[in-house]
Amino acid sequence: MPHQPTRRDFFARTSDGLLGVALAKLLSDDLLGGSSALAADHHEHAAVPLDTKPRKTHHPAKATSVIQLFMNGGPSQMDLFDPKPTLNRMDGQPFPGNVEDIGNQSTADIGVMMGGRYEFAQHGESGLWMADTLPNTAQMADDICLINSMWTDHPNHDNALYKIHSGRLFMGYPTLGAWTIYGLGSENRNLPAYVVLNDPLGQPKNGTRNWTAGFLPPVFQGTRFRPTGSPILNLKPQFEQPSAVTETARSLLNRLDRLHKQQRPFRPELDARIESYSLAARMQLSATEALDLSRESRQTQTMYGVGERPTDSYAKRCLLARRLVERGVRFVQIFMEEQPWDSHADIAANHKAACQRTDKPVAALLQDLKERGLLESTLVVWGGEFGRTPTTQKSANGFSGRDHNMQAFTSWMAGGGVRGGTAYGTTDEFGHNVVENPVSVHDFHATILHLLGLDHQKLFFMRSGLEERLTGIEPPRVVNEIVS
């Protein structure tokens, strides 16, 4: 005998139906990508941009592009930019406070206080302090703004890397570069808007997650150029044919793409794939010239350190970064291998080697941008995911390295509307904790977006009913004190 529906059955099925509708709405929001907020009023929801065409800023921009020189592993603030005479005088003595406050080390691994490993001097008219292991960067002191009061939320590399790149401690969130392209697009339609230049020695820790688009449409993720040989394979067609034939073929492909997309709505990855193929076709016409470093004079290549050991690899990537932003690429990141600044053992030798690889190319990049009138519109950002402790750490070589320090570290910016020749923020007498003008990672991101003409509160992405932002829910502050 068939079951007769009861009142309870009716309401149970009604509940299923309502839940199903709600679930379908949430899934459609995720598939569609929700809504962007790039208008002046952040309550006005425009359609999600699925290309990298240039878009309007929220306010007048001081910078139009970014070159991020990411120093994987955690450079030591008190050894490079933030000299501590008291720490130097206490070299070899026990830590005067509670050793449990040191942070990421077990108390058994904590050694004694370690003074700075290099000599410091003041440089430029501004008198910025820098270590003698950065002689070339020091010559550009009056163009650099040191932020000595950076801090972050986690002492482990993986989480701190997620934080400095995406504003979150976990994977899956869009990075600063992806948010920048989402908000601004690119001035050059024939090159990727967001380019990543890897190290021939290997990918950085966390790999491609350092330049992911996360939940943003995939078109906004970073494009990695090959570190050796041709940065992009297959730029030249396999065989020559009349331009009219090529244009006809591309026109047919565009029509087929549109038909394919119409039959598969709510698939943003198709837009990204189509855009990438379209970009690849356009790049055949212009990328070869942009990526050809042989077009640079021998004098320029020598200035960067191209062809020299140990600067050659980093020099080529710095020079390529300048050529890319010169041609309208919006965001360029230069990474080193796994963790070259992670100095748990023999920090003096470790940091000296990293500086020898990067110091000359970095200074040349600043000088070259300045001479070409590009530094005013290009924001150069230098720094890692955290700093180092004022105490030694036990290792196989004894106590000669420093452990991770999330409570204080130094990053610097140059160009792009930043006040050069400035040291902002203060740490304690050991360089261990920030004591004045703290700058969180969210403050750091908000300031970079501000310099690019983007309001961090108005730049959001609707996901499952939430306004997702690079800078999170709690409003950070723009560090206006360093803006010129």
ZAMARGU-4260 file (C-alpha; in steps of 0.2 Angstrom, whole numbers, plus 5000, padded with zeros to 4 digits):
<rodrens>
0) 5000/5000/5000 | 5008/5017/4995 | 5014/5028/5009 | 5002/5043/5011 | 5012/5059/5014
5) 5010/5066/5031 | 5011/5084/5037 | 5029/5080/5044 | 5034/5073/5026 | 5028/5089/5018
10) 5038/5101/5029 | 5054/5089/5028 | 5053/5090/5009 | 5050/5109/5010 | 5066/5111/5021
15) 5076/5100/5008 | 5069/5111/4994 | 5074/5127/5003 | 5091/5121/5007 | 5093/5115/4989
20) 5089/5133/4983 | 5101/5140/4996 | 5115/5128/4991 | 5112/5131/4972 | 5113/5150/4976
25) 5130/5148/4985 | 5137/5137/4972 | 5132/5149/4958 | 5140/5163/4967 | 5156/5153/4968
30) 5155/5148/4950 | 5150/5165/4944 | 5164/5173/4955 | 5151/5184/4963 | 5153/5203/4961
35) 5167/5215/4961 | 5167/5232/4969 | 5178/5244/4958 | 5166/5258/4958 | 5168/5273/4969
40) 5154/5267/4980 | 5158/5250/4987 | 5140/5245/4989 | 5138/5246/4970 | 5141/5229/4963
45) 5148/5229/4945 | 5150/5213/4934 | 5166/5203/4938 | 5180/5208/4925 | 5186/5193/4916
50) 5200/5201/4907 | 5215/5212/4911 | 5210/5227/4901 | 5215/5243/4911 | 5202/5250/4924
55) 5199/5266/4933 | 5207/5269/4950 | 5198/5274/4966 | 5209/5289/4968 | 5224/5297/4958
60) 5238/5284/4958 | 5256/5288/4963 | 5262/5272/4956 | 5257/5262/4940 | 5267/5246/4942
65) 5276/5236/4956 | 5292/5226/4956 | 5292/5215/4971 | 5310/5209/4976 | 5305/5195/4987
70) 5319/5189/4999 | 5313/5171/5004 | 5318/5165/5021 | 5318/5180/5032 | 5332/5193/5031
75) 5339/5199/5048 | 5334/5217/5052 | 5348/5220/5065 | 5361/5213/5053 | 5356/5224/5038
80) 5346/5239/5041 | 5342/5242/5060 | 5358/5243/5070 | 5357/5240/5089 | 5372/5246/5099
85) 5365/5239/5115 | 5364/5222/5107 | 5382/5223/5100 | 5388/5227/5118 | 5379/5212/5125
90) 5386/5200/5112 | 5389/5183/5120 | 5379/5187/5136 | 5363/5178/5141 | 5346/5185/5135
95) 5341/5197/5149 | 5322/5193/5149 | 5311/5178/5149 | 5318/5166/5135 | 5301/5160/5132
100) 5297/5177/5124 | 5310/5174/5111 | 5297/5165/5100 | 5300/5150/5088 | 5314/5142/5098
105) 5313/5129/5112 | 5322/5135/5127 | 5335/5122/5125 | 5340/5129/5108 | 5342/5147/5113
110) 5360/5152/5115 | 5366/5169/5119 | 5364/5187/5113 | 5372/5190/5096 | 5377/5207/5090
115) 5376/5213/5072 | 5388/5203/5061 | 5393/5218/5049 | 5399/5235/5051 | 5385/5249/5049
120) 5387/5267/5042 | 5375/5281/5037 | 5372/5284/5019 | 5366/5298/5008 | 5360/5315/5013
125) 5346/5306/5023 | 5359/5297/5034 | 5350/5280/5032 | 5359/5266/5042 | 5364/5251/5031
130) 5377/5237/5033 | 5393/5236/5023 | 5387/5220/5015 | 5375/5231/5005 | 5387/5244/4997
135) 5378/5246/4981 | 5360/5247/4989 | 5367/5260/5001 | 5372/5272/4987 | 5353/5273/4983
140) 5348/5277/5002 | 5340/5293/4998 | 5327/5284/4987 | 5323/5271/4999 | 5311/5271/5013
145) 5315/5258/5027 | 5300/5251/5037 | 5309/5244/5052 | 5293/5241/5062 | 5285/5227/5051
150) 5277/5212/5061 | 5267/5197/5056 | 5256/5183/5064 | 5266/5167/5062 | 5284/5161/5065
155) 5284/5147/5052 | 5289/5150/5034 | 5273/5142/5026 | 5261/5152/5035 | 5271/5168/5035
160) 5273/5167/5016 | 5254/5165/5014 | 5252/5180/5025 | 5264/5192/5017 | 5258/5187/4999
165) 5239/5185/5002 | 5235/5193/5019 | 5229/5176/5026 | 5239/5162/5035 | 5232/5148/5025
170) 5233/5143/5006 | 5219/5147/4994 | 5218/5166/4995 | 5222/5178/4981 | 5239/5186/4982
175) 5243/5205/4981 | 5248/5204/4963 | 5232/5195/4959 | 5222/5208/4968 | 5231/5222/4959
180) 5227/5215/4942 | 5209/5212/4947 | 5208/5230/4952 | 5218/5239/4939 | 5221/5227/4924
185) 5236/5231/4913 | 5242/5244/4901 | 5249/5231/4889 | 5237/5219/4881 | 5252/5209/4872
190) 5261/5204/4888 | 5254/5196/4904 | 5249/5208/4917 | 5256/5199/4932 | 5273/5191/4929
195) 5284/5180/4940 | 5302/5178/4938 | 5309/5162/4946 | 5326/5157/4951 | 5335/5144/4941
200) 5340/5135/4957 | 5322/5131/4960 | 5305/5137/4965 | 5302/5146/4982 | 5294/5138/4996
205) 5275/5136/4994 | 5279/5136/4975 | 5265/5142/4964 | 5254/5147/4979 | 5265/5162/4980
210) 5256/5170/4965 | 5239/5161/4965 | 5223/5170/4960 | 5214/5160/4974 | 5195/5162/4972
215) 5197/5176/4960 | 5194/5172/4942 | 5210/5162/4936 | 5214/5176/4923 | 5222/5186/4937
220) 5235/5174/4943 | 5254/5176/4940 | 5262/5170/4924 | 5278/5162/4928 | 5292/5165/4915
225) 5305/5151/4914 | 5322/5155/4923 | 5333/5148/4910 | 5333/5149/4891 | 5319/5157/4883
230) 5307/5164/4896 | 5292/5158/4886 | 5292/5143/4874 | 5284/5142/4857 | 5283/5161/4854
235) 5287/5159/4836 | 5275/5150/4825 | 5281/5133/4818 | 5279/5139/4800 | 5277/5156/4791
240) 5260/5159/4782 | 5252/5175/4775 | 5245/5187/4788 | 5228/5186/4780 | 5227/5167/4783
245) 5233/5170/4801 | 5220/5183/4804 | 5206/5172/4796 | 5211/5157/4807 | 5211/5168/4823
250) 5194/5175/4818 | 5187/5157/4816 | 5194/5152/4833 | 5186/5167/4841 | 5169/5162/4834
255) 5172/5144/4840 | 5177/5150/4857 | 5161/5160/4859 | 5150/5146/4854 | 5159/5134/4866
260) 5157/5147/4880 | 5138/5150/4876 | 5135/5131/4878 | 5144/5131/4895 | 5138/5146/4906
265) 5145/5149/4923 | 5162/5143/4919 | 5175/5157/4923 | 5189/5145/4919 | 5184/5145/4901
270) 5186/5164/4900 | 5203/5162/4908 | 5208/5149/4896 | 5202/5159/4881 | 5211/5174/4887
275) 5227/5165/4889 | 5226/5158/4871 | 5222/5175/4865 | 5237/5183/4875 | 5248/5169/4868
280) 5244/5174/4850 | 5247/5193/4854 | 5263/5189/4862 | 5270/5181/4846 | 5270/5199/4839
285) 5278/5208/4854 | 5285/5197/4868 | 5301/5192/4858 | 5307/5210/4858 | 5302/5213/4876
290) 5312/5198/4883 | 5328/5200/4872 | 5341/5207/4884 | 5354/5207/4871 | 5345/5223/4865
295) 5352/5232/4881 | 5369/5240/4880 | 5384/5232/4887 | 5386/5247/4899 | 5368/5243/4906
300) 5371/5225/4907 | 5388/5228/4916 | 5379/5240/4928 | 5367/5226/4933 | 5380/5212/4934
305) 5375/5202/4919 | 5388/5189/4915 | 5397/5191/4932 | 5397/5178/4946 | 5387/5178/4957
310) 5376/5191/4951 | 5371/5185/4933 | 5355/5176/4937 | 5347/5189/4948 | 5354/5203/4937
315) 5345/5196/4921 | 5329/5195/4931 | 5330/5213/4937 | 5334/5220/4920 | 5320/5210/4913
320) 5308/5217/4926 | 5313/5234/4921 | 5309/5230/4903 | 5293/5223/4907 | 5286/5238/4918
325) 5293/5249/4904 | 5281/5241/4892 | 5266/5242/4904 | 5266/5226/4914 | 5258/5230/4930
330) 5266/5218/4943 | 5282/5209/4942 | 5289/5197/4956 | 5307/5191/4957 | 5309/5176/4968
335) 5324/5167/4974 | 5325/5148/4977 | 5318/5139/4992 | 5324/5149/5007 | 5342/5157/5004
340) 5340/5170/5019 | 5335/5157/5031 | 5350/5158/5042 | 5349/5145/5056 | 5368/5142/5055
345) 5382/5154/5052 | 5371/5170/5048 | 5387/5180/5044 | 5391/5169/5029 | 5373/5166/5024
350) 5368/5184/5023 | 5384/5189/5014 | 5381/5176/5001 | 5363/5182/4998 | 5369/5200/4998
355) 5383/5196/4985 | 5370/5189/4973 | 5357/5203/4975 | 5365/5219/4981 | 5372/5225/4964
360) 5357/5220/4953 | 5345/5228/4965 | 5354/5245/4966 | 5356/5245/4947 | 5337/5242/4945
365) 5334/5258/4956 | 5347/5268/4947 | 5341/5262/4930 | 5323/5266/4934 | 5327/5283/4940
370) 5338/5288/4925 | 5324/5283/4913 | 5311/5293/4923 | 5302/5277/4928 | 5305/5276/4947
375) 5292/5289/4950 | 5278/5278/4943 | 5286/5261/4948 | 5285/5255/4966 | 5299/5244/4971
380) 5297/5233/4986 | 5310/5223/4995 | 5308/5211/5010 | 5304/5193/5016 | 5291/5185/5027
385) 5298/5189/5044 | 5315/5194/5053 | 5327/5185/5064 | 5330/5184/5083 | 5343/5194/5093
390) 5349/5177/5101 | 5359/5163/5093 | 5352/5146/5089 | 5359/5129/5091 | 5364/5120/5075
395) 5376/5107/5069 | 5389/5121/5068 | 5386/5127/5086 | 5377/5143/5090 | 5380/5154/5075
400) 5363/5157/5067 | 5347/5166/5071 | 5329/5159/5072 | 5313/5166/5065 | 5306/5182/5072
405) 5288/5187/5068 | 5288/5201/5080 | 5299/5213/5071 | 5307/5214/5054 | 5312/5227/5040
410) 5305/5229/5023 | 5309/5244/5011 | 5300/5253/4997 | 5307/5265/4984 | 5299/5275/4970
415) 5280/5275/4967 | 5276/5290/4978 | 5286/5284/4993 | 5296/5296/5004 | 5314/5292/5000
420) 5328/5293/5013 | 5316/5289/5027 | 5317/5276/5041 | 5300/5273/5048 | 5296/5264/5065
425) 5306/5258/5079 | 5311/5242/5088 | 5317/5239/5105 | 5336/5240/5110 | 5338/5222/5104
430) 5328/5223/5087 | 5316/5210/5094 | 5300/5219/5096 | 5292/5234/5088 | 5290/5248/5100
435) 5284/5263/5089 | 5274/5264/5073 | 5270/5246/5071 | 5266/5241/5053 | 5256/5225/5051
440) 5255/5215/5035 | 5238/5222/5031 | 5244/5240/5034 | 5258/5236/5022 | 5246/5229/5009
445) 5234/5244/5011 | 5248/5256/5008 | 5254/5247/4992 | 5236/5247/4986 | 5234/5266/4990
450) 5250/5270/4981 | 5242/5261/4966 | 5226/5271/4967 | 5216/5258/4975 | 5206/5259/4991
455) 5208/5243/5001 | 5190/5244/5008 | 5182/5247/4990 | 5192/5233/4982 | 5183/5217/4987
460) 5175/5201/4979 | 5159/5194/4984 | 5160/5176/4989 | 5146/5166/4997 | 5138/5183/5003
465) 5155/5189/5010 | 5165/5204/5005 | 5182/5196/5003 | 5197/5209/5004 | 5216/5207/5003
470) 5216/5217/5020 | 5204/5206/5029 | 5189/5212/5040 | 5197/5222/5053 | 5202/5239/5044
475) 5220/5242/5043 | 5228/5259/5040 | 5237/5266/5026 | 5254/5272/5032 | 5253/5290/5026
480) 5269/5295/5035 | 5279/5286/5021 | 5269/5293/5006 | 5276/5308/4998
</rodrens>
